[in-house]
């Protein structure tokens, strides 16, 4: 990947993490938007890692919760990258 693309991804990850840490309305999912974006623009083998690792990093900061529920949440974000790669591939 190009240096500009890596800088863009890092910037988006930081912005999403900040948005997730700050107070926001219910059902606002910046990580879901990041997952769709990564699915559309990143290589498929690493696209799912970005939203899952971002979610895990923020969850480590704000506190972990039920592991079964977390697995479903992380799986849903990984599935969002599949949707992004199949519907929005550029």
Biopython code that builds the backbone (N, CA, C, O; Angstrom):
import numpy as np
from Bio.PDB.StructureBuilder import StructureBuilder

atoms = [
    (1, "UNK", "N", (0.837, -1.187, 0.000)),
    (1, "UNK", "CA", (0.000, 0.000, 0.000)),
    (1, "UNK", "C", (0.877, 1.243, 0.000)),
    (1, "UNK", "O", (2.014, 1.231, 0.474)),
    (2, "UNK", "N", (0.330, 2.288, -0.531)),
    (2, "UNK", "CA", (1.049, 3.553, -0.600)),
    (2, "UNK", "C", (1.112, 4.203, 0.775)),
    (2, "UNK", "O", (0.283, 3.932, 1.643)),
    (3, "UNK", "N", (2.100, 5.058, 0.958)),
    (3, "UNK", "CA", (2.277, 5.757, 2.224)),
    (3, "UNK", "C", (1.066, 6.624, 2.557)),
    (3, "UNK", "O", (0.675, 6.739, 3.718)),
    (4, "UNK", "N", (0.477, 7.233, 1.530)),
    (4, "UNK", "CA", (-0.703, 8.077, 1.741)),
    (4, "UNK", "C", (-1.880, 7.245, 2.238)),
    (4, "UNK", "O", (-2.624, 7.689, 3.112)),
    (5, "UNK", "N", (-2.055, 6.058, 1.696)),
    (5, "UNK", "CA", (-3.145, 5.190, 2.131)),
    (5, "UNK", "C", (-2.967, 4.758, 3.579)),
    (5, "UNK", "O", (-3.936, 4.701, 4.336)),
    (6, "UNK", "N", (-1.733, 4.453, 3.968)),
    (6, "UNK", "CA", (-1.474, 4.036, 5.341)),
    (6, "UNK", "C", (-1.763, 5.197, 6.295)),
    (6, "UNK", "O", (-2.343, 4.990, 7.361)),
    (7, "UNK", "N", (-1.369, 6.395, 5.926)),
    (7, "UNK", "CA", (-1.651, 7.571, 6.759)),
    (7, "UNK", "C", (-3.152, 7.807, 6.879)),
    (7, "UNK", "O", (-3.643, 8.176, 7.946)),
    (8, "UNK", "N", (-3.876, 7.595, 5.792)),
    (8, "UNK", "CA", (-5.329, 7.760, 5.818)),
    (8, "UNK", "C", (-5.972, 6.741, 6.752)),
    (8, "UNK", "O", (-6.842, 7.094, 7.548)),
    (9, "UNK", "N", (-5.554, 5.488, 6.661)),
    (9, "UNK", "CA", (-6.112, 4.443, 7.523)),
    (9, "UNK", "C", (-5.799, 4.727, 8.983)),
    (9, "UNK", "O", (-6.676, 4.591, 9.836)),
    (10, "UNK", "N", (-4.575, 5.116, 9.287)),
    (10, "UNK", "CA", (-4.206, 5.429, 10.674)),
    (10, "UNK", "C", (-5.029, 6.605, 11.192)),
    (10, "UNK", "O", (-5.501, 6.579, 12.328)),
    (11, "UNK", "N", (-5.202, 7.634, 10.366)),
    (11, "UNK", "CA", (-6.019, 8.770, 10.763)),
    (11, "UNK", "C", (-7.465, 8.382, 11.022)),
    (11, "UNK", "O", (-8.072, 8.835, 11.992)),
    (12, "UNK", "N", (-8.017, 7.540, 10.151)),
    (12, "UNK", "CA", (-9.398, 7.092, 10.356)),
    (12, "UNK", "C", (-9.541, 6.242, 11.609)),
    (12, "UNK", "O", (-10.523, 6.370, 12.339)),
    (13, "UNK", "N", (-8.571, 5.378, 11.861)),
    (13, "UNK", "CA", (-8.618, 4.549, 13.072)),
    (13, "UNK", "C", (-8.597, 5.422, 14.314)),
    (13, "UNK", "O", (-9.366, 5.194, 15.247)),
    (14, "UNK", "N", (-7.725, 6.418, 14.335)),
    (14, "UNK", "CA", (-7.672, 7.319, 15.491)),
    (14, "UNK", "C", (-8.958, 8.114, 15.649)),
    (14, "UNK", "O", (-9.438, 8.306, 16.766)),
    (15, "UNK", "N", (-9.515, 8.573, 14.543)),
    (15, "UNK", "CA", (-10.768, 9.318, 14.587)),
    (15, "UNK", "C", (-11.915, 8.433, 15.091)),
    (15, "UNK", "O", (-12.731, 8.872, 15.902)),
    (16, "UNK", "N", (-11.970, 7.203, 14.615)),
    (16, "UNK", "CA", (-13.021, 6.275, 15.059)),
    (16, "UNK", "C", (-12.854, 5.935, 16.531)),
    (16, "UNK", "O", (-13.837, 5.884, 17.270)),
    (17, "UNK", "N", (-11.626, 5.702, 16.961)),
    (17, "UNK", "CA", (-11.399, 5.403, 18.378)),
    (17, "UNK", "C", (-11.806, 6.579, 19.258)),
    (17, "UNK", "O", (-12.414, 6.390, 20.311)),
    (18, "UNK", "N", (-11.474, 7.781, 18.829)),
    (18, "UNK", "CA", (-11.869, 8.974, 19.578)),
    (18, "UNK", "C", (-13.391, 9.120, 19.603)),
    (18, "UNK", "O", (-13.969, 9.461, 20.635)),
    (19, "UNK", "N", (-14.038, 8.860, 18.461)),
    (19, "UNK", "CA", (-15.502, 8.952, 18.405)),
    (19, "UNK", "C", (-16.152, 7.907, 19.296)),
    (19, "UNK", "O", (-17.201, 8.157, 19.889)),
    (20, "UNK", "N", (-15.535, 6.746, 19.391)),
    (20, "UNK", "CA", (-16.112, 5.692, 20.233)),
    (20, "UNK", "C", (-15.911, 5.990, 21.718)),
    (20, "UNK", "O", (-16.729, 5.598, 22.550)),
    (21, "UNK", "N", (-14.837, 6.675, 22.040)),
    (21, "UNK", "CA", (-14.582, 7.027, 23.437)),
    (21, "UNK", "C", (-15.408, 8.218, 23.900)),
    (21, "UNK", "O", (-15.716, 8.332, 25.087)),
    (22, "UNK", "N", (-15.770, 9.104, 22.983)),
    (22, "UNK", "CA", (-16.541, 10.288, 23.368)),
    (22, "UNK", "C", (-18.027, 9.955, 23.448)),
    (22, "UNK", "O", (-18.484, 9.000, 22.820)),
    (23, "UNK", "N", (-18.784, 10.739, 24.217)),
    (23, "UNK", "CA", (-20.233, 10.498, 24.280)),
    (23, "UNK", "C", (-20.876, 10.717, 22.906)),
    (23, "UNK", "O", (-20.594, 11.704, 22.227)),
    (24, "UNK", "N", (-21.722, 9.804, 22.520)),
    (24, "UNK", "CA", (-22.399, 9.890, 21.223)),
    (24, "UNK", "C", (-23.789, 9.276, 21.347)),
    (24, "UNK", "O", (-24.047, 8.511, 22.276)),
    (25, "UNK", "N", (-24.676, 9.601, 20.426)),
    (25, "UNK", "CA", (-26.045, 9.062, 20.489)),
    (25, "UNK", "C", (-26.057, 7.540, 20.311)),
    (25, "UNK", "O", (-25.123, 6.954, 19.764)),
    (26, "UNK", "N", (-27.114, 6.935, 20.779)),
    (26, "UNK", "CA", (-27.293, 5.501, 20.611)),
    (26, "UNK", "C", (-27.309, 5.145, 19.130)),
    (26, "UNK", "O", (-27.767, 5.926, 18.297)),
    (27, "UNK", "N", (-26.815, 3.982, 18.820)),
    (27, "UNK", "CA", (-26.797, 3.406, 17.466)),
    (27, "UNK", "C", (-25.944, 4.192, 16.476)),
    (27, "UNK", "O", (-26.103, 4.022, 15.267)),
    (28, "UNK", "N", (-25.055, 5.034, 16.950)),
    (28, "UNK", "CA", (-24.070, 5.665, 16.087)),
    (28, "UNK", "C", (-22.853, 4.739, 16.105)),
    (28, "UNK", "O", (-22.256, 4.512, 17.157)),
    (29, "UNK", "N", (-22.492, 4.213, 14.950)),
    (29, "UNK", "CA", (-21.441, 3.204, 14.908)),
    (29, "UNK", "C", (-20.314, 3.629, 13.968)),
    (29, "UNK", "O", (-20.304, 3.248, 12.797)),
    (30, "UNK", "N", (-19.382, 4.401, 14.470)),
    (30, "UNK", "CA", (-18.256, 4.768, 13.623)),
    (30, "UNK", "C", (-17.408, 3.562, 13.234)),
    (30, "UNK", "O", (-16.790, 3.566, 12.170)),
    (31, "UNK", "N", (-17.367, 2.538, 14.069)),
    (31, "UNK", "CA", (-16.603, 1.336, 13.727)),
    (31, "UNK", "C", (-17.263, 0.596, 12.563)),
    (31, "UNK", "O", (-16.569, 0.014, 11.729)),
    (32, "UNK", "N", (-18.574, 0.613, 12.499)),
    (32, "UNK", "CA", (-19.272, -0.001, 11.367)),
    (32, "UNK", "C", (-18.959, 0.706, 10.064)),
    (32, "UNK", "O", (-18.784, 0.064, 9.028)),
    (33, "UNK", "N", (-18.890, 2.027, 10.113)),
    (33, "UNK", "CA", (-18.516, 2.786, 8.919)),
    (33, "UNK", "C", (-17.077, 2.492, 8.524)),
    (33, "UNK", "O", (-16.767, 2.378, 7.338)),
    (34, "UNK", "N", (-16.199, 2.370, 9.513)),
    (34, "UNK", "CA", (-14.809, 2.025, 9.235)),
    (34, "UNK", "C", (-14.713, 0.632, 8.607)),
    (34, "UNK", "O", (-13.907, 0.412, 7.702)),
    (35, "UNK", "N", (-15.526, -0.297, 9.082)),
    (35, "UNK", "CA", (-15.518, -1.650, 8.531)),
    (35, "UNK", "C", (-15.942, -1.658, 7.066)),
    (35, "UNK", "O", (-15.329, -2.340, 6.246)),
    (36, "UNK", "N", (-16.978, -0.910, 6.738)),
    (36, "UNK", "CA", (-17.402, -0.821, 5.335)),
    (36, "UNK", "C", (-16.317, -0.177, 4.476)),
    (36, "UNK", "O", (-16.041, -0.641, 3.370)),
    (37, "UNK", "N", (-15.707, 0.881, 4.979)),
    (37, "UNK", "CA", (-14.642, 1.559, 4.245)),
    (37, "UNK", "C", (-13.458, 0.632, 4.012)),
    (37, "UNK", "O", (-12.933, 0.556, 2.901)),
    (38, "UNK", "N", (-13.041, -0.068, 5.051)),
    (38, "UNK", "CA", (-11.899, -0.986, 4.921)),
    (38, "UNK", "C", (-12.211, -2.121, 3.954)),
    (38, "UNK", "O", (-11.347, -2.536, 3.181)),
    (39, "UNK", "N", (-13.435, -2.621, 3.992)),
    (39, "UNK", "CA", (-13.811, -3.663, 3.051)),
    (39, "UNK", "C", (-13.764, -3.197, 1.618)),
    (39, "UNK", "O", (-13.439, -3.973, 0.720)),
    (40, "UNK", "N", (-14.087, -1.929, 1.393)),
    (40, "UNK", "CA", (-14.110, -1.400, 0.035)),
    (40, "UNK", "C", (-12.720, -1.037, -0.473)),
    (40, "UNK", "O", (-12.463, -1.150, -1.672)),
    (41, "UNK", "N", (-11.821, -0.606, 0.398)),
    (41, "UNK", "CA", (-10.561, -0.042, -0.061)),
    (41, "UNK", "C", (-9.307, -0.832, 0.302)),
    (41, "UNK", "O", (-8.265, -0.630, -0.320)),
    (42, "UNK", "N", (-9.374, -1.714, 1.277)),
    (42, "UNK", "CA", (-8.177, -2.450, 1.672)),
    (42, "UNK", "C", (-8.188, -3.859, 1.081)),
    (42, "UNK", "O", (-9.241, -4.365, 0.693)),
    (43, "UNK", "N", (-7.025, -4.486, 1.015)),
    (43, "UNK", "CA", (-6.996, -5.887, 0.575)),
    (43, "UNK", "C", (-7.826, -6.766, 1.509)),
    (43, "UNK", "O", (-7.836, -6.556, 2.722)),
    (44, "UNK", "N", (-8.506, -7.730, 0.950)),
    (44, "UNK", "CA", (-9.470, -8.523, 1.717)),
    (44, "UNK", "C", (-8.854, -9.268, 2.890)),
    (44, "UNK", "O", (-9.504, -9.449, 3.919)),
    (45, "UNK", "N", (-7.612, -9.699, 2.746)),
    (45, "UNK", "CA", (-7.019, -10.507, 3.814)),
    (45, "UNK", "C", (-6.718, -9.708, 5.081)),
    (45, "UNK", "O", (-6.588, -10.290, 6.158)),
    (46, "UNK", "N", (-6.603, -8.367, 4.965)),
    (46, "UNK", "CA", (-6.340, -7.562, 6.160)),
    (46, "UNK", "C", (-7.462, -6.588, 6.482)),
    (46, "UNK", "O", (-7.416, -5.925, 7.518)),
    (47, "UNK", "N", (-8.458, -6.485, 5.630)),
    (47, "UNK", "CA", (-9.513, -5.478, 5.819)),
    (47, "UNK", "C", (-10.266, -5.682, 7.126)),
    (47, "UNK", "O", (-10.620, -4.704, 7.785)),
    (48, "UNK", "N", (-10.513, -6.902, 7.509)),
    (48, "UNK", "CA", (-11.293, -7.165, 8.726)),
    (48, "UNK", "C", (-10.494, -6.868, 9.989)),
    (48, "UNK", "O", (-11.077, -6.641, 11.050)),
    (49, "UNK", "N", (-9.164, -6.866, 9.888)),
    (49, "UNK", "CA", (-8.338, -6.622, 11.071)),
    (49, "UNK", "C", (-8.457, -5.205, 11.613)),
    (49, "UNK", "O", (-8.402, -4.990, 12.824)),
    (50, "UNK", "N", (-8.618, -4.247, 10.722)),
    (50, "UNK", "CA", (-8.629, -2.847, 11.160)),
    (50, "UNK", "C", (-9.807, -2.557, 12.094)),
    (50, "UNK", "O", (-9.574, -2.044, 13.188)),
    (51, "UNK", "N", (-11.060, -2.855, 11.725)),
    (51, "UNK", "CA", (-12.149, -2.548, 12.663)),
    (51, "UNK", "C", (-12.133, -3.438, 13.909)),
    (51, "UNK", "O", (-12.498, -2.989, 14.995)),
    (52, "UNK", "N", (-11.717, -4.682, 13.757)),
    (52, "UNK", "CA", (-11.691, -5.587, 14.920)),
    (52, "UNK", "C", (-10.618, -5.147, 15.910)),
    (52, "UNK", "O", (-10.862, -5.127, 17.116)),
    (53, "UNK", "N", (-9.438, -4.797, 15.415)),
    (53, "UNK", "CA", (-8.372, -4.333, 16.317)),
    (53, "UNK", "C", (-8.696, -2.979, 16.938)),
    (53, "UNK", "O", (-8.362, -2.729, 18.096)),
    (54, "UNK", "N", (-9.346, -2.109, 16.172)),
    (54, "UNK", "CA", (-9.766, -0.821, 16.723)),
    (54, "UNK", "C", (-10.769, -1.021, 17.848)),
    (54, "UNK", "O", (-10.663, -0.391, 18.901)),
    (55, "UNK", "N", (-11.735, -1.891, 17.627)),
    (55, "UNK", "CA", (-12.739, -2.171, 18.660)),
    (55, "UNK", "C", (-12.098, -2.787, 19.889)),
    (55, "UNK", "O", (-12.429, -2.417, 21.016)),
    (56, "UNK", "N", (-11.179, -3.727, 19.682)),
    (56, "UNK", "CA", (-10.506, -4.373, 20.807)),
    (56, "UNK", "C", (-9.681, -3.366, 21.599)),
    (56, "UNK", "O", (-9.694, -3.395, 22.830)),
    (57, "UNK", "N", (-8.969, -2.481, 20.918)),
    (57, "UNK", "CA", (-8.155, -1.487, 21.616)),
    (57, "UNK", "C", (-9.015, -0.553, 22.474)),
    (57, "UNK", "O", (-8.663, -0.250, 23.613)),
    (58, "UNK", "N", (-10.132, -0.107, 21.924)),
    (58, "UNK", "CA", (-11.009, 0.787, 22.686)),
    (58, "UNK", "C", (-11.694, 0.027, 23.812)),
    (58, "UNK", "O", (-11.867, 0.568, 24.904)),
    (59, "UNK", "N", (-12.088, -1.222, 23.562)),
    (59, "UNK", "CA", (-12.694, -2.026, 24.623)),
    (59, "UNK", "C", (-11.727, -2.255, 25.778)),
    (59, "UNK", "O", (-12.144, -2.332, 26.934)),
    (60, "UNK", "N", (-10.451, -2.364, 25.473)),
    (60, "UNK", "CA", (-9.455, -2.520, 26.539)),
    (60, "UNK", "C", (-9.383, -1.252, 27.397)),
    (60, "UNK", "O", (-9.121, -1.322, 28.597)),
    (61, "UNK", "N", (-9.617, -0.101, 26.771)),
    (61, "UNK", "CA", (-9.581, 1.164, 27.512)),
    (61, "UNK", "C", (-10.834, 1.370, 28.348)),
    (61, "UNK", "O", (-10.747, 1.805, 29.496)),
    (62, "UNK", "N", (-12.009, 1.060, 27.780)),
    (62, "UNK", "CA", (-13.252, 1.360, 28.501)),
    (62, "UNK", "C", (-13.749, 0.184, 29.328)),
    (62, "UNK", "O", (-14.669, 0.341, 30.130)),
    (63, "UNK", "N", (-13.163, -0.978, 29.147)),
    (63, "UNK", "CA", (-13.548, -2.145, 29.925)),
    (63, "UNK", "C", (-14.188, -3.208, 29.051)),
    (63, "UNK", "O", (-14.994, -2.910, 28.169)),
    (64, "UNK", "N", (-13.822, -4.428, 29.305)),
    (64, "UNK", "CA", (-14.358, -5.555, 28.552)),
    (64, "UNK", "C", (-15.703, -5.973, 29.129)),
    (64, "UNK", "O", (-16.048, -5.602, 30.251)),
    (65, "UNK", "N", (-16.447, -6.735, 28.370)),
    (65, "UNK", "CA", (-17.758, -7.191, 28.811)),
    (65, "UNK", "C", (-17.904, -8.666, 28.479)),
    (65, "UNK", "O", (-16.898, -9.345, 28.278)),
    (66, "UNK", "N", (-19.094, -9.170, 28.418)),
    (66, "UNK", "CA", (-19.366, -10.589, 28.204)),
    (66, "UNK", "C", (-18.626, -11.110, 26.961)),
    (66, "UNK", "O", (-18.834, -10.592, 25.864)),
    (67, "UNK", "N", (-17.760, -12.133, 27.122)),
    (67, "UNK", "CA", (-16.965, -12.622, 25.986)),
    (67, "UNK", "C", (-17.805, -13.166, 24.830)),
    (67, "UNK", "O", (-17.416, -13.020, 23.672)),
    (68, "UNK", "N", (-18.928, -13.778, 25.114)),
    (68, "UNK", "CA", (-19.783, -14.304, 24.045)),
    (68, "UNK", "C", (-20.384, -13.149, 23.252)),
    (68, "UNK", "O", (-20.423, -13.190, 22.022)),
    (69, "UNK", "N", (-20.849, -12.131, 23.947)),
    (69, "UNK", "CA", (-21.395, -10.951, 23.282)),
    (69, "UNK", "C", (-20.310, -10.233, 22.471)),
    (69, "UNK", "O", (-20.560, -9.770, 21.358)),
    (70, "UNK", "N", (-19.114, -10.148, 23.039)),
    (70, "UNK", "CA", (-18.012, -9.518, 22.319)),
    (70, "UNK", "C", (-17.685, -10.269, 21.032)),
    (70, "UNK", "O", (-17.387, -9.646, 20.013)),
    (71, "UNK", "N", (-17.737, -11.586, 21.065)),
    (71, "UNK", "CA", (-17.456, -12.383, 19.864)),
    (71, "UNK", "C", (-18.475, -12.076, 18.769)),
    (71, "UNK", "O", (-18.111, -11.977, 17.597)),
    (72, "UNK", "N", (-19.730, -11.928, 19.134)),
    (72, "UNK", "CA", (-20.751, -11.586, 18.143)),
    (72, "UNK", "C", (-20.564, -10.170, 17.599)),
    (72, "UNK", "O", (-20.743, -9.938, 16.404)),
    (73, "UNK", "N", (-20.209, -9.233, 18.457)),
    (73, "UNK", "CA", (-19.986, -7.850, 18.018)),
    (73, "UNK", "C", (-18.799, -7.789, 17.059)),
    (73, "UNK", "O", (-18.879, -7.156, 16.006)),
    (74, "UNK", "N", (-17.702, -8.446, 17.426)),
    (74, "UNK", "CA", (-16.515, -8.428, 16.568)),
    (74, "UNK", "C", (-16.790, -9.171, 15.269)),
    (74, "UNK", "O", (-16.324, -8.756, 14.208)),
    (75, "UNK", "N", (-17.538, -10.259, 15.342)),
    (75, "UNK", "CA", (-17.918, -10.986, 14.132)),
    (75, "UNK", "C", (-18.784, -10.135, 13.210)),
    (75, "UNK", "O", (-18.651, -10.207, 11.989)),
    (76, "UNK", "N", (-19.663, -9.334, 13.786)),
    (76, "UNK", "CA", (-20.515, -8.459, 12.977)),
    (76, "UNK", "C", (-19.677, -7.405, 12.260)),
    (76, "UNK", "O", (-19.949, -7.081, 11.103)),
    (77, "UNK", "N", (-18.665, -6.869, 12.932)),
    (77, "UNK", "CA", (-17.797, -5.899, 12.267)),
    (77, "UNK", "C", (-16.967, -6.566, 11.179)),
    (77, "UNK", "O", (-16.720, -5.963, 10.135)),
    (78, "UNK", "N", (-16.535, -7.795, 11.408)),
    (78, "UNK", "CA", (-15.805, -8.534, 10.371)),
    (78, "UNK", "C", (-16.723, -8.802, 9.173)),
    (78, "UNK", "O", (-16.284, -8.720, 8.026)),
    (79, "UNK", "N", (-17.978, -9.117, 9.433)),
    (79, "UNK", "CA", (-18.944, -9.325, 8.341)),
    (79, "UNK", "C", (-19.220, -8.027, 7.589)),
    (79, "UNK", "O", (-19.490, -8.051, 6.388)),
    (80, "UNK", "N", (-19.155, -6.915, 8.275)),
    (80, "UNK", "CA", (-19.349, -5.623, 7.600)),
    (80, "UNK", "C", (-18.247, -5.370, 6.583)),
    (80, "UNK", "O", (-18.486, -4.732, 5.558)),
    (81, "UNK", "N", (-17.050, -5.857, 6.850)),
    (81, "UNK", "CA", (-15.985, -5.698, 5.860)),
    (81, "UNK", "C", (-16.262, -6.553, 4.629)),
    (81, "UNK", "O", (-15.912, -6.171, 3.513)),
    (82, "UNK", "N", (-16.887, -7.707, 4.831)),
    (82, "UNK", "CA", (-17.260, -8.552, 3.685)),
    (82, "UNK", "C", (-18.304, -7.821, 2.852)),
    (82, "UNK", "O", (-18.232, -7.829, 1.623)),
    (83, "UNK", "N", (-19.263, -7.198, 3.501)),
    (83, "UNK", "CA", (-20.279, -6.426, 2.775)),
    (83, "UNK", "C", (-19.615, -5.278, 2.025)),
    (83, "UNK", "O", (-19.942, -5.022, 0.867)),
    (84, "UNK", "N", (-18.691, -4.590, 2.674)),
    (84, "UNK", "CA", (-17.986, -3.501, 2.017)),
    (84, "UNK", "C", (-17.188, -3.977, 0.812)),
    (84, "UNK", "O", (-17.123, -3.296, -0.211)),
    (85, "UNK", "N", (-16.585, -5.144, 0.942)),
    (85, "UNK", "CA", (-15.769, -5.634, -0.183)),
    (85, "UNK", "C", (-16.616, -6.152, -1.330)),
    (85, "UNK", "O", (-16.195, -6.080, -2.484)),
    (86, "UNK", "N", (-17.791, -6.669, -1.042)),
    (86, "UNK", "CA", (-18.610, -7.209, -2.122)),
    (86, "UNK", "C", (-19.520, -6.156, -2.764)),
    (86, "UNK", "O", (-19.806, -6.249, -3.957)),
    (87, "UNK", "N", (-19.975, -5.173, -2.013)),
    (87, "UNK", "CA", (-20.904, -4.178, -2.552)),
    (87, "UNK", "C", (-20.223, -2.907, -3.018)),
    (87, "UNK", "O", (-20.651, -2.289, -3.994)),
    (88, "UNK", "N", (-19.161, -2.512, -2.322)),
    (88, "UNK", "CA", (-18.575, -1.200, -2.579)),
    (88, "UNK", "C", (-17.154, -1.259, -3.104)),
    (88, "UNK", "O", (-16.451, -0.250, -3.063)),
    (89, "UNK", "N", (-16.710, -2.396, -3.592)),
    (89, "UNK", "CA", (-15.318, -2.533, -4.044)),
    (89, "UNK", "C", (-15.027, -1.555, -5.176)),
    (89, "UNK", "O", (-15.742, -1.520, -6.178)),
    (90, "UNK", "N", (-13.972, -0.759, -5.009)),
    (90, "UNK", "CA", (-13.589, 0.238, -6.027)),
    (90, "UNK", "C", (-12.507, -0.302, -6.919)),
    (90, "UNK", "O", (-12.057, 0.390, -7.832)),
]
sb = StructureBuilder()
sb.init_structure("model")
sb.init_model(0)
sb.init_chain("A")
sb.init_seg("    ")
for serial, (resi, resn, name, xyz) in enumerate(atoms, 1):
    if name == "N":
        sb.init_residue(resn, " ", resi, " ")
    sb.init_atom(name, np.array(xyz, "f"), 0.0, 1.0, " ", f" {name:<3s}", serial, name[0])
structure = sb.get_structure()
